[in-house]
């Protein structure tokens, strides 16, 4: 039985995590935790200028405790956080125009590096699959790519200019070194390294003219195999895009992404966050305080995949939902972060 043949799914609230004193913007599960007997670890970041580290009490427990508060580094809102693939470092992006790199030292975390260069608010940060590159983006319309060097040194290797407005999010492809950014200019841009010059360039722009979004693109996420991407927008739609993954993985960064389908009519307020689970469920978090889950329909239309609404959790939070993140451990845990200052942990359950 595949998940989507199960008629009824339930999203149950496991815990509400409180401690932040302002809206919670971003969430990141530590990829080295949550499986093989290691309790799951979640990072959250907030308008209160801090980052909180939450840890599951035990691998079988559904209770999380705050283990650390990372503070007195950023002077303004911390907008985004991301763990390195090894789980050893946490990058945090702030409206103070810096990105901080934190490392765990015993039970404490220390800031081992601060990346400066953006003119103003840094909106998002992302590590590539091997942990050798870091990308940041800003309201200054630029995307920076940093090379991770020994001794906590970070060297800017490229400043990507192409967006005409605030860049909301950067995300590396899960298997190849191709970078994606989405913006207030309504587009998603695909960046790849030019084999000859070692410089990075924009190889594709997904905009309204090629079935793209008609308003701000807030977030994007990849499916487990990396052959599909989902994007969400202020235009109240989510869109799924596909690529020839064999071409992409053979080193052809120019492999084109094409629009597969648009899910419209499900949201009536801005969709701020979208995340694709390892087992193929798309979660969205929106300004109507609800979480929605979508899955691929069994009946394939001739013109490509279609997706259906599996579940809508009304009033998941008291205010806007800024981030939804599935645990990478495949334990069906979903975390959500909201303007209401809380983080909630949810468990997806089958009613069968």
N, C-alpha and C positions, 0 to 999 in steps of 0.2 A: 504494500500500500504506500503510494507516495503521499507526502504530506498534504498535497492539495486535493487528494481524493477524500481526505477526511472531511466530513461535512462541516463539523463545528470545531472552532478553535476558541480558546479563551485566553485573554491576557490578564493575568492576576498580579496585583501589586504585592510585591514581596516586602519592600521597605521604602520608607522615605528618609533620605539622608539630609540632615539639617546641620547648619554650621556657617555656611556663607551668609554674609549680611547684605548682599546685593544680588542682582540677577546673576544666574549661572549661564555662562555662554557656551562653554565647550566641555567635551568629555573624551577620554581616551582610555581604553582597556589596555593593560600591559600585556603584550602578545606572548611573553614568556611565562605567564601565569594562567591559572584557571583550569589546568589539565595536569595529568600525571601526579596527582597528590599535592600540587602547589596551589594554595588559595588564590583566588582571583584578586587582582589589584586594579583599581580604577582611579584615574586622575580627573579632577574637575577644576575649571578656572572661572573667575568671576569678575564682576564689576567692583568687587571689594578689594581688588589688586592682589589677591592671593590665589594660590593653587592648593587644593586639598588632595591628599592621597588616602584612599579608602581601601580597606582590605577585608576580604571575607574571613570570618572567624576560623573556619576550617573548610576543607574542600567540599564537604557535604552540607555545610551550613548555608542558610539563605540570609544570614545576618552579616552586615558590613559595619566596620568601625573606622573612624577617622584615625589614621596612624601618624599623619604629619601635616603641618600647615607650612607651606613655602611662602614666606612673606619678606617684606622689607627689601625687595629687589626691584620689582616693578613699581613705578610711580603713578600709573594709571591702569585702567581696565586691562585684565588679561583675557584676550579674546579667543585664543586657540591653544591647544596643547597636543603633543604627539610624542609617543614613545618610539625610541629607536627599535629596529627589528629584534635586537638582542634583549630588549627590555631594560638595558642598563642605564640608558640616559633618557631624560625627558626634556623636550624642547617646548618653550612657552613663548607665545607671540603677544605683544602688548601694544596698546594705544600710545605707550610712551616711546614708540618708534624703535624699540629694541626686541630682540629675541634672546631669551636666556636658555642656557643648557645646564641642566641639573643632573647630579649623579648621587646615587644613594651611598651613604657612608655610615654603615651600621644602621641605626634606626633613624638617622637624620639624613636630610638631603642637603647638598651644598651646590651653590652655583659655581660651575667650573669655567664658564665662558659666557661672554655677552656679545651678541652680533649686532653691530651698528651699521647703518648705511641708508636705510629708508628715510625719506624726508618726513614722514608722519606715520599715522597709525598702521601697525602691522596687523593684518586681519587673519592670517592663517599660516600654518607651518606644516611641512610634510617631509618624511624621510623616504628615500628610495628603498627598493626591496633588499638591497645588500647593506644598507646603512652607510654607504660611501658618499652619498650626496644628500643635501638638505635644501628644500626650497621654501622661500618666504614670499608673501605678497602683501601689498599695501594700498592704502587710499591714494598713494602717489602714482598709481597706475602701473607700477613696475612689479616684475617678478624677478627675484634674485635666486641664483643657484650657487650654493656653497659646497665646496669640497671639504670633506671631513678628513683632517690630517691627524697624525699621532700627537699626543700631548694636548688634546682638547683645543687644537688650533682649527679654525674654519676659514677657508680662503674663498673669497667670492670669485667664481670662474666666469659668471655671465650675468649681465643685467638685461632682462628681456622687456623690451618696450613694444607694445602693440595694442594693448587695451587703451581705450579712450576715456575710461572712467575707473573708479575705485574697483580693485580686484578683491573679490569676496573670499575666494578659496583656491588653494593649490592642492593638487593630489597627484602623486606618482602612480603610474600603472603598476599593478601588483607583481608583474613578472619581468617587464622590460623597462629600460631607462628612458621612458617617454613621459613627459610632464603635461598635466592638464590644469588649466586655470579657468575660472568663471567669474563674470564681472557684472557690474552695474550697467555696462554697455550692452547687455542682453546676449553676449556671446560666450562660447566656450572656445578656448584656444588650445591647440595641441602643439607642443614644443619638442623637438628632437635635436640631437647633436648632428651637426653636419660632418659626415665622415672625413671629409678632406681638410676642413679648417679647424676642427675641434670646437667650433663655435656653435652655440645653440640658436635655432631659428624656429619661427612659427611655420609648421608644415600644413596646418589646416585650421580654418575658423568655422565653427558651427554657429551660424546665425539664422536670422529669420528667413533669409533667402533660400536656405537649404533645410527647411522644415524645423528650424530652431525656435527658440523662445522669443516672445515679443516684449518681455520686460526683464528686470534684473534676474540673473541666474545666481541662486544662493549657494547651491551645493551640488556635489556629484559624488558618485560611488560606483565601484566596480563589482561585478559578480565574481564568484569564486575562481572561475577559469580565466577571467580577464578578457573574454571576447565580447562582453556587453558592459555598457555604462548607463547609469541612470542619472538624470539631472532634474532639479526642481527649481521652480521659479515663482516670481511675483505675478506671473501671468496665470497662476492657479492651476498649472499643469505639471505633470511629471512626464519626462520623455525617456525612452529607451533607445540607445544607439548600439550598433554592432560593428565589428571589424573582422577581417579575415585574420584570425589569430595566428595561423601558420605563417602567413606573410610577415606579420608583426614580429613574431618570435625569431624569424630567420634574420632579423636585423634590419628589416625594412621599416624604419621609423615613419616613412611616408605613407604606409598602408592607411587607406582612407576609412574613416568612420562614417556610417550612414544611418539615417533616421529609420528606426524600425516601427515605433508606435508612440502614440501620445495618449496619456490617460487624463481626460478632462471631465469636468462635471462632478468630481468627487470632493473637491476642496472649494470653499467659498472665501477663504482668507489666504494670505501669503503663506507659501510653504518654505520654511526656513532650513529644513534639514531632511536629508534622505540617506538611507543606509541599507545596503544589500547584505543579507545574512549568507553564511557559507552554504546554507541549504536552500537558498533561492528565494527567500522572502524579503520583499522591499518594505521598509518601515519609513513613514514620513512623520515629521513633527511640524506643526503649523501654528499660525496666529489665532486659530479658533480653539486652542488649548486641547486639541484632540490628537491622538496617535492613530494612524491608519496603517494597515498591513495589506500588501498586495502580493499576489502570486500568479505565476504563468498559468493561463487556461490550458486545459487538457486538449480541447479541440483547436487544432492549429489552423487558422485561416491560411489561404494560399499565399497571401502577401506578407507572411512573417508572424512572429509571436504576438499574442495579445495577453493582457493581464487583467485580473479581476480583483475587486475589493474582497479581501478575506474577512476583514474585521475592522470595526471603527470603535476606538475607546474614547467615548465622550468625556469631557472634563477630566482628562488624565492629569492635568495640572490646573491651578487656579488662574494662570496667566499664560502668555505666549510660550511655546516650546521651541527652544533654540537649537537643541541637538538631540538626535536619537542615535544610539550606537549599540549594535549587537555585540555580544561577547564573542571574540574569535574562537573561544574554546568549544563552540558548538553545543553549549549546554542550554540553549534557548533562553538565555538571559538577555534582556534588553535594558539599557539605561537611558533615561531621558533627563534633560536639564531645562530649567524654565526661568522666566522672569520672576517667578514667585519665590526664587531663592533656594529652591529644593532640587535635589536629584532624586529620581525614583528608579528603583530596580523592579523590573517586571519579569514574570516567567510566562513563556508561551506554553499553553497546555492544550492537549487534545481532550475533547469531552467524550470520546469514544470509550 
